[in-house]
Structure formats: C-alpha cells, structure tokens
C-alpha cells in the first residue's frame, strides 16, 4: 500500500477552498498596530495573541535591530555548544528575578520549551496528570517522555483527585495545567490544584503562556493573580504572546533548571533563540514591569467586550481574560461566521476539532491593549449584524 494514499484521499481542505471558506495560512501583508492588511483589505486584528500590543512597539524593533547589528541574524548553533549569547543570559537572569524564581532558561520557541522541559523531567516510571484542555505541546512532551499519562476532565477537581489516586504508588507525579486555557480563555483552579498537589505529594507545572504579562498586579501571571505563586514548582511560558517576540522559557529552582538545561532534547539539539528575539523579549520584559497601565487598559477592554457580547446574546463561556470565545457549535456555521467577519473587516480564528471537542466549535477572539474603544465598538456592531443573520443571537 502506498503510504501517500491518505494524503491523496484527504479532501476536507479542498472542499473549504472550493467554498471560499478556507481560513488557514492566510498571509498578513502589513501590520499597523491592532489593524492588519489581508487580501488588500484593512482589518481589525482580533486573531493574534499580542495582548499588550508590543510586537509593533518601536522600542522592541530598535532593540532587535541593534542586536542583529552586533550578533547577526542567528547564532547558527545550539545553546549547548556555540549558541549562547550574553543576551540569553541577561534575559534568563531578568526573567528569573521578575518571576521570583532562582533560575530560568530560554528556548527557541514555546513549543520546543514544553517538549524539552517535560521530556527531561518525566521518566518511564513517572506519571503526568494533565488537564484535558492543555496545549498540544504539553501532550507531545508527555509522549516524548514515554511516561504514563492520566488526563482529567477540564478544571474538574474531583476527577483530578481520582487520577491522583489512580497513579501507581511510589511513582513520581507531575500535575500539568495551562494557567489560562488558550481556546476558552478560562483560568485554571490553581488554589484547589495546589491543595491536591500537597495532599498527594505531587509537583505542579503551570504553562502560563497566556497569563504572564496579562494577569496579576505585577504581570507575573495566573499564580500571582490567584495568590498561589509559591505552590507552583515550574512556570513555563512563551515570548510570542504578551512579550510580542518569539521564544519559550521555564523558571524554577536552580537544580531543576540546571537539569533541564542539560537533558532537554529541544534545548540541546536546536539552534538558540535569535539575537533579535532575545533583545526584543528583554525590552518587552522591561515594559511589562514598568508600564502596568497596559494591563489596566487590556482589562478594561476585556470587561467591555465581554459585557457587550453577552448583552447581545452570544455565549462566551467562562472566559475572564482577553481570550474571548464565541460558541457557535457547528463546523460549517463556524467557517461561515468566520468568512462573513473577514469580509466585514474583522480578523478572527475559527476553531474546530481537535483544538476543541467536536460539537464545541468556536470563533476565538483575542484583545490587545492597543485596540481603541472605537475599534471595539465597531467590532460589536459587526458581530451583532452577522450573529443575527446566522441566527446565533435573537432577531
């Protein structure tokens, strides 16, 4: 049998393209703050994770350019050998200090970070107890580790306790959750998780990719927001969200970070974070620490948009963050909704299985501190028009 048969017979994408509802790999021709140009049309961007709007900040651009002028476009080497720059070390030091941790290390991407961290920490005789809605990189990291995987129902503490009880006696146990879940925008019940962690002698890893820079009085993320920072053993995250750059990181006790640095395969066998990305991330960290008004503006936008959408009758689930899902529940209608929003000048993300469960399809929107009230008012107006047309809300 030809191994390529499955490729030849897969026609789902062909059908979407034929119906002009294919939403993926669409080139963004130009970025202008919270607006983009796609297919020669100006659009309000509600589909990026640039929560503080820093990817277009001139200070990040300047830092990136200066780093390239000094170090070139790439180290062309692994951190393990020839790919470590003073920029990487400074970023790690500043990040550990910001997160109140002993040490931190940075990876080329957030995806690679989760692969490296999880596969280094977990062995064949260990158990990963994972929320069912964590990011795919976490699941892939667990598979790479070849350990036992137990998945508990999303934010269901009774099921988490049942899985902790089911873990083999004497096995090492690592609970892994997102701080903010990337599709629904809801927050992990970290207080209850921390209590169970203590009760069952487990460790806790929180991937706070969508929380750091956004939540907490100082922007340290979900743990700070909920007052349980000290209960989190490892904090992981990415520079590609609120930092407006690219890369991943893990922070924790020095012995643990040192071990990961020497055993994480995606650290050892990948070219290091580019000089431009490291410099931009450093500048973003400085801004996150010194300009809390960005978080305040983002929080105000979030509250206004959630209130507006809910008043119109849209189901936004349990989100209390800048990630706001619009529950559509139907693959075809989700793509149709997305298509009509695009044509009306609103860029969003249609999300279907396997990113969400089948029957739970959503339009995912994400807000930026740099959106204007006028842009968000226009967005609500367009959502109302199309929502009524598709009978997602009342007439």
C-alpha positions as CSV (number, residue, x, y, z in Angstrom):
1,X,0.0,0.0,0.0
2,X,1.2,3.5,-0.9
3,X,1.9,5.5,2.3
4,X,0.8,8.6,0.5
5,X,-2.8,7.3,-0.1
6,X,-4.2,9.1,2.9
7,X,-2.8,12.3,1.6
8,X,-4.3,11.9,-1.9
9,X,-7.8,10.9,-0.5
10,X,-8.0,13.7,2.1
11,X,-10.4,16.2,0.6
12,X,-11.7,18.3,3.6
13,X,-9.4,21.2,2.7
14,X,-10.3,21.0,-1.0
15,X,-13.9,21.5,0.0
16,X,-13.2,24.5,2.1
17,X,-11.2,26.1,-0.7
18,X,-13.9,25.4,-3.2
19,X,-16.4,27.1,-0.9
20,X,-14.2,30.1,-0.2
21,X,-14.1,29.2,3.5
22,X,-10.5,28.1,3.9
23,X,-9.2,30.1,6.9
24,X,-5.6,28.9,7.3
25,X,-2.1,30.1,6.2
26,X,-3.5,33.4,5.1
27,X,-0.7,35.9,4.6
28,X,-0.8,39.2,6.5
29,X,0.5,41.8,4.1
30,X,1.1,44.5,6.6
31,X,0.6,45.3,10.3
32,X,-0.4,48.7,11.6
33,X,-0.8,48.2,15.4
34,X,-4.1,46.5,16.1
35,X,-5.0,46.6,12.4
36,X,-3.7,44.4,9.5
37,X,-4.0,44.2,5.8
38,X,-5.1,40.9,4.4
39,X,-6.1,40.3,0.8
40,X,-5.6,44.0,0.3
41,X,-8.3,44.7,2.9
42,X,-7.8,46.6,6.1
43,X,-9.0,44.6,9.1
44,X,-9.2,44.9,12.9
45,X,-7.0,42.2,14.3
46,X,-8.8,40.0,16.8
47,X,-6.9,36.8,16.0
48,X,-3.4,37.4,17.4
49,X,-2.1,36.8,20.9
50,X,-0.3,40.2,21.1
51,X,-2.1,41.1,24.3
52,X,-0.1,44.2,25.1
53,X,0.4,45.3,21.5
54,X,4.2,45.1,21.9
55,X,5.0,43.4,18.6
56,X,4.7,46.7,16.9
57,X,6.4,48.8,19.6
58,X,9.3,50.8,18.2
59,X,11.4,50.1,21.3
60,X,11.3,46.4,20.6
61,X,12.1,46.9,17.0
62,X,15.1,49.1,17.9
63,X,16.4,46.5,20.4
64,X,16.1,43.8,17.8
65,X,17.9,45.8,15.1
66,X,20.7,46.7,17.5
67,X,21.1,43.0,18.4
68,X,21.3,41.9,14.8
69,X,23.9,44.6,14.0
70,X,26.0,43.2,16.8
71,X,25.4,39.5,16.6
72,X,24.0,38.9,13.2
73,X,20.7,37.2,12.3
74,X,21.4,33.9,14.0
75,X,23.9,32.2,16.3
76,X,23.8,29.1,13.9
77,X,24.5,27.0,17.0
78,X,22.8,25.2,19.9
79,X,22.9,26.8,23.3
80,X,24.7,23.7,24.4
81,X,27.7,24.5,22.2
82,X,28.2,27.7,20.3
83,X,24.8,29.4,20.5
84,X,24.8,31.2,23.9
85,X,25.0,35.0,23.8
86,X,25.2,37.5,26.7
87,X,21.6,38.4,25.6
88,X,20.3,35.0,26.5
89,X,22.0,35.0,29.9
90,X,20.7,38.5,30.7
91,X,17.2,37.6,29.6
92,X,17.3,34.5,31.9
93,X,18.5,36.5,34.8
94,X,16.0,39.2,34.4
95,X,13.2,36.7,33.9
96,X,14.0,34.7,37.0
97,X,14.1,37.9,39.0
98,X,10.7,39.1,37.6
99,X,9.1,35.7,38.4
100,X,10.7,35.4,41.9
101,X,12.5,32.2,40.9
102,X,16.0,31.1,41.4
103,X,16.7,30.4,37.8
104,X,15.3,30.4,34.3
105,X,16.3,29.2,30.8
106,X,15.0,30.2,27.4
107,X,14.3,28.1,24.4
108,X,13.8,29.0,20.7
109,X,10.0,28.6,20.8
110,X,7.3,27.9,23.4
111,X,6.5,24.6,21.7
112,X,10.1,23.4,22.0
113,X,10.2,24.5,25.6
114,X,7.4,22.2,26.6
115,X,8.9,19.3,24.7
116,X,12.3,19.8,26.4
117,X,11.1,20.5,29.9
118,X,8.5,17.7,30.2
119,X,10.6,15.0,28.5
120,X,13.6,15.9,30.7
121,X,11.7,15.8,34.0
122,X,9.4,12.8,33.4
123,X,10.8,9.2,33.0
124,X,9.2,5.9,32.1
125,X,8.1,5.2,35.7
126,X,6.6,8.6,36.3
127,X,3.0,9.9,35.8
128,X,1.8,13.1,34.1
129,X,-1.6,14.1,35.3
130,X,-2.8,16.6,32.7
131,X,-5.9,18.7,32.2
132,X,-7.7,17.6,29.0
133,X,-7.6,21.1,27.5
134,X,-3.9,21.8,27.8
135,X,-1.9,23.0,24.8
136,X,-0.8,20.3,22.3
137,X,2.9,20.9,23.0
138,X,2.3,19.6,26.6
139,X,0.7,16.4,25.3
140,X,3.6,16.0,22.8
141,X,6.1,16.5,25.5
142,X,4.5,13.8,27.6
143,X,4.5,11.4,24.7
144,X,8.2,12.1,24.1
145,X,8.9,11.3,27.8
146,X,7.2,7.9,27.4
147,X,5.7,8.1,30.9
148,X,2.2,7.2,32.0
149,X,-0.4,9.8,31.0
150,X,-3.6,10.4,33.0
151,X,-5.9,13.1,31.7
152,X,-8.5,14.7,34.0
153,X,-11.7,16.5,32.9
154,X,-11.2,20.2,32.3
155,X,-10.9,22.1,35.6
156,X,-12.7,19.2,37.4
157,X,-11.0,18.8,40.8
158,X,-12.9,15.6,41.7
159,X,-11.6,14.0,38.6
160,X,-8.1,15.3,39.2
161,X,-8.2,13.7,42.7
162,X,-9.4,10.5,41.2
163,X,-6.5,10.5,38.8
164,X,-4.0,11.2,41.6
165,X,-5.5,8.3,43.5
166,X,-5.1,6.1,40.4
167,X,-1.4,6.8,40.0
168,X,0.9,3.9,40.8
169,X,2.1,4.0,44.4
170,X,5.6,5.4,44.6
171,X,5.6,6.9,41.1
172,X,6.7,10.5,40.6
173,X,3.7,12.6,39.9
174,X,3.6,15.9,37.9
175,X,0.3,17.8,37.5
176,X,0.4,19.9,34.3
177,X,-2.1,22.7,33.5
178,X,-2.4,25.8,31.5
179,X,-2.7,28.9,33.6
180,X,-5.1,30.5,31.1
181,X,-6.5,28.0,28.6
182,X,-5.7,29.1,25.1
183,X,-9.1,28.4,23.4
184,X,-11.7,29.2,26.0
185,X,-9.8,31.9,27.9
186,X,-10.8,30.5,31.3
187,X,-8.4,30.2,34.3
188,X,-7.1,27.0,36.0
189,X,-8.4,26.4,39.5
190,X,-4.9,26.7,40.9
191,X,-5.9,27.1,44.5
192,X,-7.6,23.7,44.5
193,X,-4.9,22.2,42.4
194,X,-2.2,23.4,44.8
195,X,-4.1,21.8,47.8
196,X,-4.3,18.4,45.9
197,X,-0.7,18.7,44.9
198,X,0.3,18.9,48.6
199,X,-2.1,16.2,49.7
200,X,-0.8,13.7,47.1
201,X,2.9,14.6,47.2
202,X,2.9,15.7,43.6
203,X,4.7,18.5,41.7
204,X,2.9,21.2,39.7
205,X,3.9,22.7,36.3
206,X,1.8,25.7,35.1
207,X,2.2,26.7,31.4
208,X,1.3,30.4,31.8
209,X,1.9,31.4,28.1
210,X,-1.4,33.4,28.1
211,X,-1.2,34.7,31.7
212,X,2.2,36.2,32.1
213,X,2.2,39.9,31.3
214,X,-1.6,39.9,31.4
215,X,-2.7,38.8,34.9
216,X,-1.6,39.7,38.4
217,X,-0.8,43.2,39.9
218,X,2.8,42.9,38.5
219,X,2.0,40.9,35.4
220,X,3.5,37.7,36.8
221,X,0.6,35.6,35.6
222,X,-2.1,33.3,36.9
223,X,-0.2,32.3,40.1
224,X,0.1,35.9,41.2
225,X,-3.5,36.6,40.2
226,X,-4.8,33.8,42.4
227,X,-2.2,34.2,45.2
228,X,-0.6,30.8,44.8
229,X,2.8,31.6,43.2
230,X,4.8,29.7,45.9
231,X,2.8,26.5,45.2
232,X,3.9,26.3,41.6
233,X,7.1,24.3,41.1
234,X,7.8,25.1,37.5
235,X,6.4,28.1,35.5
236,X,6.7,27.8,31.7
237,X,5.7,30.4,29.1
238,X,6.4,32.0,25.8
239,X,7.6,35.3,24.4
240,X,5.2,35.1,21.5
241,X,2.2,36.4,23.4
242,X,2.3,39.4,25.7
243,X,6.1,39.9,25.0
244,X,5.5,40.4,21.3
245,X,8.5,38.4,20.3
246,X,9.4,34.7,19.9
247,X,10.8,32.0,22.2
248,X,9.9,30.0,25.3
249,X,11.1,29.8,28.9
250,X,10.9,27.8,32.1
251,X,11.6,29.2,35.6
252,X,12.1,27.3,38.9
253,X,14.7,26.1,41.4
254,X,18.3,26.2,40.2
255,X,18.9,22.4,40.5
256,X,15.8,21.7,38.4
257,X,16.6,24.3,35.7
258,X,20.2,23.1,35.5
259,X,19.0,19.5,35.0
260,X,16.5,20.6,32.2
261,X,19.2,22.6,30.5
262,X,21.4,19.6,30.2
263,X,18.8,16.9,29.5
264,X,16.1,18.8,27.5
265,X,16.5,17.5,23.9
266,X,14.9,20.5,22.3
267,X,17.4,22.7,24.1
268,X,20.4,20.7,23.2
269,X,19.5,19.9,19.6
270,X,18.1,23.2,18.4
271,X,19.6,26.4,17.3
272,X,19.3,29.0,20.0
273,X,16.8,31.9,20.2
274,X,17.7,34.5,17.6
275,X,19.5,37.7,18.8
276,X,16.6,39.8,17.6
277,X,14.0,37.8,19.5
278,X,16.1,37.8,22.7
279,X,16.7,41.5,22.6
280,X,13.0,42.2,21.8
281,X,11.9,40.0,24.7
282,X,14.3,41.8,27.1
283,X,12.8,45.1,26.1
284,X,9.3,43.7,26.4
285,X,10.0,42.5,30.0
286,X,11.2,46.0,30.9
287,X,7.9,47.4,29.6
288,X,5.8,44.8,31.4
289,X,7.5,45.7,34.7
290,X,7.4,49.5,34.3
291,X,4.1,50.1,32.4
292,X,1.2,48.5,34.4
293,X,-1.2,50.8,32.6
294,X,-1.1,48.5,29.6
295,X,-2.6,45.7,31.7
296,X,-5.2,48.1,33.1
297,X,-6.3,49.1,29.6
298,X,-6.4,45.5,28.5
299,X,-8.5,44.6,31.5
300,X,-10.9,47.4,30.7
301,X,-11.2,46.3,27.0
302,X,-11.8,42.7,28.2
303,X,-14.6,43.7,30.6
304,X,-16.3,45.9,28.0
305,X,-16.1,43.4,25.2
306,X,-17.4,40.5,27.4
307,X,-20.3,42.6,28.6
308,X,-21.1,43.8,25.1
309,X,-21.1,40.3,23.6
310,X,-23.1,38.8,26.4
311,X,-25.7,41.5,26.2
312,X,-26.1,40.8,22.6
313,X,-26.8,37.1,23.5
314,X,-23.5,35.5,22.5
315,X,-22.2,32.6,24.6
316,X,-18.7,33.5,25.7
317,X,-18.3,30.5,28.1
318,X,-16.3,31.1,31.3
319,X,-13.7,33.5,29.9
320,X,-12.5,36.3,32.1
321,X,-9.4,37.1,30.1
322,X,-8.6,38.8,26.7
323,X,-9.2,35.4,25.0
324,X,-13.0,35.5,24.3
325,X,-14.6,32.6,22.6
326,X,-17.9,32.9,20.7
327,X,-19.6,29.5,20.9
328,X,-21.0,28.5,17.5
329,X,-21.3,24.7,17.8
330,X,-21.2,23.5,14.3
331,X,-18.2,23.3,11.9
332,X,-19.9,24.6,8.8
333,X,-21.5,27.6,10.6
334,X,-18.2,28.4,12.3
335,X,-16.4,28.7,9.0
336,X,-19.3,30.7,7.6
337,X,-19.3,33.1,10.5
338,X,-15.5,33.5,10.2
339,X,-15.9,34.2,6.4
340,X,-18.5,36.9,6.9
341,X,-16.5,38.5,9.7
342,X,-13.4,38.6,7.4
343,X,-15.4,40.2,4.6
344,X,-16.7,42.8,7.1
345,X,-13.1,43.6,8.2
346,X,-12.8,41.6,11.4
347,X,-9.9,39.1,11.6
348,X,-10.8,36.2,13.9
349,X,-9.9,32.5,14.3
350,X,-12.3,29.7,13.6
351,X,-11.6,26.8,16.0
352,X,-12.8,23.2,15.3
353,X,-11.8,19.7,16.4
354,X,-9.2,18.7,17.6
355,X,-8.4,22.1,19.1
356,X,-11.9,21.9,20.8
357,X,-14.2,18.9,21.2
358,X,-16.4,18.1,18.2
359,X,-19.7,20.0,18.7
360,X,-18.0,22.8,20.7
361,X,-16.7,24.8,17.7
362,X,-15.9,28.5,18.4
363,X,-14.8,31.8,16.9
364,X,-11.8,32.7,19.0
365,X,-11.1,36.4,19.6
366,X,-8.3,37.9,21.5
367,X,-7.9,41.5,22.5
368,X,-5.0,43.9,22.6
369,X,-4.2,46.9,24.9
370,X,-3.7,48.9,21.8
371,X,-7.2,48.4,20.4
372,X,-9.2,51.7,20.5
373,X,-12.7,51.9,22.0
374,X,-13.9,52.9,18.5
375,X,-12.5,49.7,17.0
376,X,-14.1,47.6,19.7
377,X,-17.5,49.4,19.3
378,X,-17.3,48.7,15.5
379,X,-16.5,45.1,16.2
380,X,-19.5,44.6,18.5
381,X,-21.7,46.2,15.8
382,X,-20.4,43.8,13.1
383,X,-20.8,40.8,15.4
384,X,-24.4,41.8,16.1
385,X,-25.2,42.1,12.4
386,X,-23.7,38.8,11.4
387,X,-24.8,37.0,14.6
388,X,-28.5,37.9,13.8
389,X,-28.1,36.9,10.2
390,X,-26.8,33.5,11.1
391,X,-29.4,33.2,14.0
392,X,-26.7,32.8,16.6
393,X,-28.5,35.5,18.6
394,X,-32.1,36.7,18.6
395,X,-33.5,39.0,15.9
